[in-house]
Amino acid sequence: MTKQVQNDLQIDNDPNRRGRPGRLPAQDSSRITRRITAFSIVVGIILISTKLIVFRESGSIGILSSLVHSALDFVAALSSFVAVRYAARPPDATFRFGRGKAEGFSAILQVCLIVLGAVHLLEEAVSRLLNPQAITHEGYAIAVMAFAIALTTWLLIAQSWAIRATGSLAVRGDRAHYIADMSANIAVIGGILLASYTTFLWADAFVGFGIALWLFYTAFKVGRLAWSQLMDQELPENERALIRDLALKDKRINGVHDLRTRASGPHVHIQMQLDLDDELSLHQAHEIIIAAEDRMMEAYPAADIMIHPHPSGCQQLHGNSVFRQDQCQDHNHKKDHNHKA
């Protein structure tokens, strides 16, 4: 078993890092996201082609709603395809923090597309609800939708694996599209059956209306994910606790304060100040800081880490006080850590 595989197995057993940015080296994360977004585009082309054909044959508003949804999925997949490749480009003199937020902008584009599609479907569903129409070739339509469900399920499994490995926001948003699409396909089959074999001709339009509401909900979830990265929201507290624990494994570190974290595409950025004994030499302090960085890099291979050594006896904290929001919490965490030890 290779060292990389051993590291992957160890990470898989840690719920704090599974499905989170920074879990893998940037190049490995990029390789996975490039492949999965390419697969997503292929699946989108197949779904659009088959649904377009069956809509022309059946005239089902449910099929049309699913076709519109698949078209939006395809555009979103194209956006993700470009975004993950751009976000994975290494930092340079112009973008010193990298381009990871491109995934967040891709997700915002997906939200806009979802909302536009939902509005269109609401209009079509209301029109068909007021003027019900019989569905033809219902058996053919159901067969095609069953094929779409099977193909989408395969893609969702692959996307879920990619998200667990990379934590990619673009792929996560893309998966949200396809989850809604598969749910819509199942609902469309139900609507076709009701409209074709019962007297409820309005059932097909009602399904289209329900799918539109589902699209609005999907837009909300994707938008919330994009907001967290574009606004530099802190990593979840369990991950911040993990970072503190990794720093405090060295008994020569007396405390952690001013911890700041954020995710940006495949990367995470970590800043903190570590309290060290006053009598340490600069060389000794440097060795302690490097060792702490190495421990964090094992957990977050794609992390950008900035650590400032701080004399324990010095009461003067560095930086703008406006941004020092958690120093008391970090000091209390150190006390709890020492008490448990």
C-alpha positions in Angstrom: 0.0 0.0 0.0 1.5 3.4 -1.1 1.9 6.3 1.3 -0.7 8.3 -0.7 -3.3 5.5 -0.3 -2.5 5.3 3.4 -3.0 9.0 3.8 -6.3 8.9 1.8 -7.6 6.0 4.1 -6.7 8.0 7.2 -8.4 11.1 5.9 -11.5 9.1 4.9 -11.9 8.0 8.6 -11.8 11.6 9.8 -15.3 13.2 9.5 -13.8 16.7 10.0 -12.0 16.6 6.6 -14.2 14.5 4.4 -15.9 16.5 1.7 -14.1 19.7 2.7 -11.8 22.0 0.7 -8.0 21.5 1.2 -8.4 17.8 1.9 -6.1 16.9 -1.1 -3.2 18.5 -2.8 -4.4 21.1 -5.3 -3.2 19.1 -8.3 -5.0 16.0 -7.2 -8.2 17.9 -6.5 -8.0 19.5 -9.9 -7.6 16.2 -11.6 -10.7 14.8 -10.0 -12.9 17.9 -10.6 -11.7 18.1 -14.3 -12.8 14.6 -15.0 -16.2 14.8 -13.2 -17.2 18.0 -14.9 -16.3 16.5 -18.2 -18.5 13.5 -17.4 -21.3 15.9 -16.4 -21.2 17.6 -19.8 -21.5 14.3 -21.6 -24.4 13.2 -19.5 -26.1 16.6 -20.1 -25.9 16.3 -23.9 -27.4 12.8 -23.7 -30.3 13.9 -21.5 -31.1 16.9 -23.5 -31.1 15.0 -26.8 -33.4 12.2 -25.5 -35.8 14.5 -23.7 -36.1 16.8 -26.7 -37.1 13.8 -28.9 -39.7 12.4 -26.5 -41.2 15.9 -25.9 -41.8 16.3 -29.6 -43.6 12.9 -29.6 -45.6 13.3 -26.4 -46.2 17.0 -25.9 -46.0 16.5 -22.1 -45.5 19.6 -20.0 -43.7 17.4 -17.5 -41.2 16.3 -20.2 -40.8 19.9 -21.2 -40.1 20.9 -17.6 -37.5 18.2 -17.3 -36.0 19.2 -20.7 -35.6 22.8 -19.5 -34.1 21.5 -16.3 -31.6 19.4 -18.2 -30.7 22.3 -20.4 -30.0 24.4 -17.3 -27.9 21.5 -15.9 -25.9 21.5 -19.1 -25.2 25.2 -18.9 -24.3 24.8 -15.3 -22.0 21.9 -16.2 -20.2 24.0 -18.7 -19.8 26.7 -16.1 -18.3 24.2 -13.6 -16.1 22.7 -16.4 -14.5 26.1 -16.9 -14.5 27.2 -13.2 -12.7 24.2 -11.7 -10.0 24.5 -14.3 -9.5 28.2 -13.7 -9.7 27.9 -9.9 -7.0 25.2 -10.0 -4.5 27.5 -11.6 -1.6 28.1 -9.2 -1.1 31.5 -7.5 1.0 34.0 -9.3 2.2 37.6 -8.9 -1.3 39.0 -9.8 -3.4 36.6 -7.8 -1.3 35.8 -4.8 -4.2 33.9 -3.0 -5.0 31.9 -6.1 -8.2 31.9 -8.1 -10.3 29.5 -6.0 -13.3 31.9 -5.8 -14.0 31.3 -9.4 -16.0 28.3 -8.2 -18.2 30.5 -6.1 -18.9 32.8 -9.1 -19.8 29.7 -11.1 -22.2 28.7 -8.4 -23.8 32.2 -8.5 -24.3 31.8 -12.3 -26.0 28.4 -11.6 -28.4 30.1 -9.1 -29.4 32.7 -11.7 -30.0 30.0 -14.3 -32.1 27.9 -11.9 -34.3 30.9 -11.0 -34.9 31.8 -14.7 -35.8 28.2 -15.5 -38.1 28.0 -12.5 -40.0 31.1 -13.6 -40.4 29.7 -17.1 -41.7 26.5 -15.8 -44.3 28.2 -13.6 -45.6 30.1 -16.7 -45.9 26.9 -18.7 -47.4 24.9 -15.8 -50.1 27.6 -15.2 -50.9 27.8 -19.0 -51.3 24.0 -19.2 -53.2 23.9 -16.0 -55.8 26.3 -17.5 -55.8 24.4 -20.8 -55.2 20.7 -20.1 -54.0 18.6 -23.0 -53.9 14.8 -23.4 -50.5 13.1 -23.6 -49.5 10.8 -26.4 -46.8 8.1 -26.7 -46.8 7.9 -22.9 -45.1 4.5 -22.8 -42.2 5.9 -24.9 -42.0 9.0 -22.6 -41.8 6.8 -19.5 -39.1 4.6 -20.9 -36.9 7.6 -21.8 -37.4 9.1 -18.3 -36.4 5.8 -16.7 -33.3 5.9 -18.8 -32.6 9.5 -17.7 -33.0 8.4 -14.0 -30.5 5.6 -14.4 -28.0 7.8 -16.2 -28.4 10.6 -13.7 -28.0 8.2 -10.7 -24.7 7.0 -12.1 -23.5 10.6 -12.4 -24.7 11.5 -8.9 -22.7 8.6 -7.4 -19.5 9.8 -9.2 -20.1 13.5 -8.2 -20.7 12.4 -4.6 -17.3 10.7 -4.6 -15.6 13.7 -6.1 -17.2 16.0 -3.5 -16.1 13.8 -0.7 -12.6 13.8 -2.1 -12.3 17.5 -3.0 -15.1 19.5 -1.3 -15.4 21.4 -4.7 -18.1 24.1 -4.5 -18.6 24.0 -8.3 -19.2 20.2 -8.4 -21.4 20.5 -5.3 -23.6 23.0 -7.1 -23.6 20.9 -10.2 -24.7 17.9 -8.2 -27.6 19.9 -6.7 -28.8 20.5 -10.3 -28.8 16.8 -11.1 -30.4 15.8 -7.8 -33.3 18.1 -8.6 -33.3 16.8 -12.2 -33.5 13.1 -11.1 -36.3 14.0 -8.6 -38.1 15.9 -11.4 -37.8 12.8 -13.7 -39.4 10.6 -11.1 -42.2 13.2 -10.6 -42.7 13.5 -14.3 -43.3 9.7 -14.6 -45.9 9.9 -11.9 -47.6 12.9 -13.7 -47.6 11.1 -17.1 -49.2 8.0 -15.5 -51.9 10.0 -13.8 -52.6 12.1 -16.9 -52.6 9.1 -19.2 -54.5 6.5 -17.3 -56.8 8.6 -15.1 -59.2 11.5 -15.5 -56.7 13.9 -13.9 -55.4 15.7 -17.0 -54.1 18.5 -14.8 -51.7 16.1 -13.0 -49.0 16.7 -15.7 -49.2 20.5 -15.2 -49.2 20.1 -11.5 -46.0 18.1 -11.6 -44.4 20.9 -13.6 -45.5 23.4 -11.0 -44.0 21.3 -8.2 -40.7 21.0 -10.1 -40.5 24.8 -10.4 -40.8 25.1 -6.6 -38.1 22.5 -6.2 -35.9 24.6 -8.5 -36.3 27.6 -6.3 -35.3 25.6 -3.3 -32.2 24.3 -5.2 -31.2 27.8 -6.0 -31.4 28.7 -2.3 -29.1 25.9 -1.3 -26.5 26.5 -4.0 -26.6 30.3 -3.3 -26.0 29.7 0.4 -22.9 27.6 -0.5 -21.5 30.2 -2.8 -22.2 33.0 -0.3 -20.1 31.2 2.3 -17.0 31.2 0.1 -17.4 34.5 -1.6 -17.9 36.2 1.8 -14.9 34.4 3.3 -17.0 32.7 6.0 -15.0 30.8 8.6 -14.5 27.1 8.3 -16.9 25.0 10.5 -16.1 25.0 14.2 -15.1 21.3 14.2 -12.4 22.1 11.6 -11.2 25.1 13.5 -11.0 22.9 16.6 -8.9 20.4 14.6 -6.5 23.1 13.5 -6.1 24.3 17.1 -5.5 20.8 18.3 -2.8 20.2 15.6 -1.1 23.4 16.7 -1.2 22.6 20.4 0.3 19.1 20.0 3.6 20.7 20.7 3.8 21.4 24.4 6.1 24.3 23.8 3.2 26.2 22.3 1.4 27.9 25.2 -1.7 29.2 23.3 -3.4 29.9 20.0 -5.2 33.1 19.3 -6.5 35.2 16.4 -7.2 32.1 14.4 -8.7 33.0 11.0 -9.7 30.5 8.3 -11.5 30.6 5.0 -12.0 28.3 2.0 -11.4 29.3 -1.6 -12.0 26.7 -4.3 -9.7 23.7 -3.6 -7.6 25.8 -1.1 -8.0 26.8 2.5 -6.3 29.8 4.1 -5.2 29.6 7.7 -3.8 32.5 9.9 -3.0 32.4 13.6 -0.7 33.6 16.4 1.0 31.1 18.6 2.2 32.0 22.2 5.8 30.8 22.8 8.1 31.2 25.8 9.9 34.5 25.9 13.4 33.0 26.3 13.3 31.1 23.0 15.7 32.1 20.3 14.4 33.1 16.9 15.8 29.9 15.5 14.0 27.8 18.1 10.7 29.7 17.5 11.1 29.2 13.8 11.5 25.4 14.2 8.4 25.2 16.4 6.4 27.2 13.8 7.6 25.0 10.9 6.7 21.8 12.8 3.2 23.2 13.4 2.8 24.1 9.8 3.8 20.6 8.8 1.2 19.1 11.1 -1.5 21.2 9.5 -0.3 20.5 6.0 -0.8 16.8 6.6 -4.5 17.4 7.3 -4.8 20.2 4.6 -2.3 19.6 1.8 -3.8 22.5 -0.2 -3.6 25.0 2.7 -2.0 28.4 2.7 -0.7 28.9 6.3 0.5 32.0 8.0 1.6 31.7 11.6 3.0 34.6 13.7 5.0 33.7 16.8 4.1 35.7 19.9 5.9 35.9 23.2 3.7 34.6 26.0 4.8 37.4 28.3 3.9 40.2 25.9 0.4 41.7 26.3 0.6 43.6 23.0 -1.3 41.7 20.3 -0.6 42.4 16.6 -2.8 43.6 13.8 -6.0 45.6 13.8 -8.1 44.9 16.9 -11.3 45.0 14.8 -10.4 41.6 13.4 -9.5 39.9 16.8 -12.8 38.4 17.5 -11.9 34.9 19.0 -8.8 35.4 21.1 -10.6 34.7 24.3 -12.2 31.6 22.9 -8.8 30.4 21.6 -7.1 31.0 25.0 -9.9 29.1 26.8 -9.5 26.3 24.3 -5.8 26.0 25.3 -6.8 25.8 29.0 -9.3 23.1 28.2 -6.7 21.2 26.2 -4.2 21.4 29.0 -6.8 20.2 31.5 -7.7 17.2 29.4 -4.0 16.4 28.9 
